[in-house]
Amino acid sequence: MGFWNKLFKSKKRNNPEDYYKTEITETYVRVTHPHRKTEEINWSEIEEIKLANTDDGPLAIDIWLLLIGNNKGCSIPHGSNGYEDVYDIISTYEGFNFENVIKSMSCTDNQLFELWKNET
């Protein structure tokens, strides 16, 4: 039995999201990945928040949370470490569009969903 277990034993594979780490402080959000440039934006610089859906799933990342502003931003994959923590913060922003979150979660096409925009 040991031979067959070794032969067919599946190795644990990491999801693509597992390589992303999100650091949150009172000042900024930083996203790191071992093979990508580190992205960082200050909370005070965020001008827009979007969800970007792709048709790349399910084997690749297909939903990204985008924090955009001041000619920089962070892209955080849905399901990655820190995504929920960032979402919990931004979902409290006045005018946050929960309807577009729901639309994004049922979308399998390439599409952008605006969640919040700084109107000041």
N, C-alpha and C positions, 0 to 999 in steps of 0.2 A: 504494500500500500504506500510506503514511503516514496518509492520511485514515481508513482503516478501523481502523488501530491506535489513533488518537486517539479515534475514535468508540466503540470497544468496549474500550478499555483500562480495566481495573478499577483503581479507586483503592484504595490500601491503607486498609483500615478498621481502626481500633483495636477490640480486644475490650473489653468493659466492664471487665474486670479490669485492663487496662493503665493505668487512671486512679488505681488505688490504689497507694500506696507505704507500705511498712512499714519503720519504723526500729527497730532492736534495739540496746539497750545492756545493760550489766550490771544496770541498775536497772529498766528499763521496756521495754514494747513500745508503739509509737505508730503509728497508721494514719491516713494523710492521703488526701484526695480533694478535687479542686478545687471540688466542689459539695456537700460534706457536712461536718458538724462533725468536727473531729479527735477521734479516740478514743485514749485512753492508759490503760494499767494497769501498775502495778509487778508485777514477777515475784512478789514476796512477797505480793501481795494476791490472787493467783489462787486461787479456791476451787473452781471447776469449769471443765472444758474439754469442749466439745461440738462436734459437726458438725451443722449444720442443712442439710438438703436441702430444695429447693423443686422444684416442677414447672415452673419458669420457663425452664429450658434448652431448647434449646441456645443461643438467641439472647440470653439474659440469664444473669446469674450464678445458678447453681443449687446450689452447695455453699459454705457459709461455715464457717470455723473460728471458734468463739466462745470467748474467754477472759473468764471471768466472775468477779467478786468485789468485795466492798466497795462495793456499789451502783454499780459501773461496769464497763466492759469494753471489749473490742475485737472487732470482727468483721472477719475477713480472708478475702477471697474466694479460693477454690481457683483456682490459676493466676495469682494476682497476684504482683507483685514482693515477695519476702520471705516468702511462704507457706511454702515449703520450709524456709527457715532456722528459722522458728518451729517448724514441725513437727519438725525434727531435734532441737530442744531439748526440747520437751514429750514427745516419744515416749520419752525416757529416764526420765520420772517413774515411780516405783514404782507398779505397779498400772495402768499405762496399758493401755487396752482396744484391742488391735490388731484383735480380731475385729469390733468395731463400726466400725472404719475400713473394713474390707473390706465390711461390710454397707452402709455409706454409699455406697461407690463403685459399688455395683450397684443403688442405689435411685433411682427417678425420681419418687417421691411426696414430699409435704410430711411430713418426719419429722425428729425430733431423735435423735441418737445420743450417749450419754454416753461420753466417752473417759477422763475422769479426774475424781475428786472428792477434795478434801482431807478426809481422815478424822480429822485431829487437832483 
